[in-house]
């Protein structure tokens, strides 16, 4: 009789845990509201942008913004991942996972499944009514959806490990909230709500160093007509550059995340969790 490889057992356990947690987010009222709130807010913004043109290009800002927002939502997975890990570090969940063989790897696998699955669900919630609301979309061919798939998968590989690293660096959920400020700044310059070519050249260079810009560009290339590339840098969708930059971010994150997470796990102790809990209670008091 053969036994399953320990790593396969750990990954299967993590997958099962992630699927269960993902299902719970759609049956819990508060979590369900969080899944619906952001898409509703974005659809409201798109509704008011739907008839506005970008300069004299003839392109509607709403049609440019919808795929960009899809890319931005995928990139925001790093915020969700960092928030989850920071909170679970603070309440002792990661310490309990550390105490079991393969527990950390299984736990993190489950979190990746939960966060990635939630991102895909949120994208569907936004995309389906968005395509009915906004004119000028060109999705429909198999090639368009294939591009959406590879950009989304590569984008999550590029951002979720970064989120895990950030979640390991912040000692509390309160301090972790600071990370949202630079991420909001990156979104503001990444061409999500307005073409990046309208920004100064140096800001365009900064934007191109972030995965948020490339996720937005990749989604626009999949869902907009070819003529829309005229408002992009170099008048091109730059698929090769998109794959290269997102791949570089993914390689860097996947290389660094295990190292950072192992160091964080080694520093975790029952006394540390108790101390953080005591500080949290003092703040509440």
N, C-alpha and C positions, 0 to 999 in steps of 0.2 A: 504494500500500500504506500503510495507517495503522499507527501505532505506539500502544502502550498509554500512557495517561497515567502519568507517573512516579509519582504518588501511588498509583494503582491497583497499579502494579508493586510498590511498597514494601509496601503492605498485603497483597497476595497472598503475597509472600515471607514476611512476618511470620506470616500465617495458616498457611502450609505448615510453617514452623519450629515454631510452637506445636503443631500437630497431631502432628508427629513427636515432639516432646518429651513431649507428653501420652501418646502410645502407649508411649514408653519407660518412663514411670513405672509402667505396668501390666505390663511385662515384666521390670523390674529388681526383684530380690528385696527389697532394702532399701526401695525406694520403695513397693512393694506392701504391705509390712508397715505402713508409715506410713499408707497409705490405710485399712487395716483396723483398726489399733490404736485410734484415737480412737473410731470407731463402736462397737467392742466395749466399750470402757470406758463410753461413754455408755449403751449398752444394759444393761450390768450395773447401773449406777446406777438406770436406769428400772425394772429388774426389782424392785429393793428398794423403789421408791416406788409401785409399781403399785396397791397396795391401801390406801394412806394417803389420807385425805380432807383437803381444805382447809377447816378450820373446820367449820361446819354447812352448807356450800354444797351438799353432796352430790356435788361434783366431785372426781375423783381427781387427786392430785398428778402421777401418771405421765402422765395424759392432758393435763394442762396443760403439763408439762415437755417432752414429745416435740416438739411444733411449735416451742416456744421454743428448744430446742437446735438445731433445723434453722436457725432464724434466726441463732442465735449462730454456728453453723459458717460460714454465709455471710459474716457480719461478720468472722470470723477470717481471711478472705481478705486483709485489709489487713496482717495480721501476716506471712502467707506471702509476699505481694508485697514487703514491706519487707525480709524476710530474704533473699529471692532477689537483689534489687537490691544490697543491702549486700555480700553475698558476692561477687557478680560485679564490683562496683566494686573490692573489695579484691584479687581475683585477676587483674584486668586485662581481663576479658571486655568490660566496657563501653568501655574504651579502644580495644579492637580494633574494636568495633562503630562507634565514633565515627569511625574512620579510613576508613570506606567511605561512599560517597554514600547518604544515606537509611538508613544502618545503624542509628542510634539508634532512629528511628521504627519500622523493621522489627523490631528486637530487642524493643522494648517491646510492640509488637503481639503478637509471639510469646509473650511472658511473660504478657500478659493472657489469651490463648487457653489457655495451659497451666494457669494458676492457676484461671481460671473453669471450665474443663473438669474439673479435679480436684475443685473444690468441688461441682459438680453430681454427679459420680460418688460423692463421699463422702455427699452427701445421700441419694442412692438407696440406698446401702449401709446407711445408718441408718434410712431411712423404711420400707423394705419389711419387714424383720423387726420393726421397732418397731410397725407397725400390727397385726401378728399377735400381738405380745406385750401391747400395751396396749389396754384396753377404753375405750370412750367416744369414739372418733374418729368424725367425721362426714364424712370425705372420701368422695367417690364421684360427685358431680355434676360436670358440666363447669365450672360456676361456681367450684367449689372449686379445681380444678386451674388455672383461668385466674387466680385470685387468687394461687396459689402462684407462677405464672409471672411475673406483673408485679411482685410483691413481690421475688422473687429477682433479676430483671433490674435493677430500680431499686436494690435493695440493693447489688448488686455494683458498679453505677455510682457509688453513694455511698461505697463503702469501698475499692475497688481503687485509685482515684487517690490517696486518703489514704495507702494503703500505699506507693505509688510516691514520694510526698512524703517519708514517713518514711524510706524506703530511701535517699533522696538526702541526708538530713540527718546520718546517722550515718556516721562515717569507717571503722568496722570492725564485723565481725559480733559481736565481744565487747561493744562498747558498744551495739549495736542491741538486744541482749537486754534492756536496761533498759526498752524500750517495753512489754514484756509485763506489767510490774507495774501501770501505770495501766489497761491494757486488762482485766486480771483484776479490778481494782477496779470498772470499768464493768460488767462481766458480773455481778458480785456484787449490784449495785443495780438491774439492768435487768429484773428479773422473769423471769429465765430458769428458775430452779429453784423459785421461790416467787413468788406474785403480788405485783406491785409495790405494790398497795394496802395491803399489810401494813407498808409502810415509812413513816417520818415524811414529812410533806408536803414538806419541803425536799429530801429525798432523791428523792422522786418527781419533783420539778422538774428536779433534776440528771439523773436517768435519762432524762427526755424530751428532753434536749438531745443525746443520743447516738443514732447510727443503730442500735446494738445493740438498744435497747428497741423501736424501731419495726419492725425486722425480726422480732423475736419476736412482737410484737403482730399483724403482718400474717400471719405463719404460723399463729398461733392462730385468727385470724378465718377462715382458709381450711379448717382441719382440725378445728375443734371445733364442736359444736352452738351455736346462737344463745344458748341459756341460759347458756353459759359466759361471755358478755360481762358478766354480773352481777358478776363479781369483778374487772373491769377499771375503770380510771379512767373516770368518767362513765357507767358501765354500758354502754359502747358500744365497737364495734370501731374507730371513727374512721378509716375508710378515707381520707377526704379529707385528714385531718391526716397520716396515714402517707405518702401520696403527696407531700404538700407538704414534710414534713421530709426525707424521703429525697431528693426532688428538689432541695431546697436544698443538701444535702450533696453531691449529685452535681454540681450546677452549680459550687459552690465548688471541689471537687476537680479537676474538669475544667478550670477556669480557672487554678488555681494550679499544677497538676502540670507542664504543659509549661514554664512559666517556671522552676520550681525545677529541673527536669531539665536544661534548657538551661544554667543556671548551673553545675550540678554537672558537666555534660559539658565545659564550657569550662575548669574547674579541673583536669580530669583530665590527667595527663601520665605519661610513662614513669618519670620519676624519682619521682613520687608513689607509683606502684604498687610500685616497687622498695623504697621506704622502708617502706611498709606491710608488704611481704613480709618485710623484714628484721626489723621489730619482732615480727611473728608468729613468726618462727624463734627470736628471742631468748626469747620467752615459753615456747616449747616446750622450748628448751634449759634 
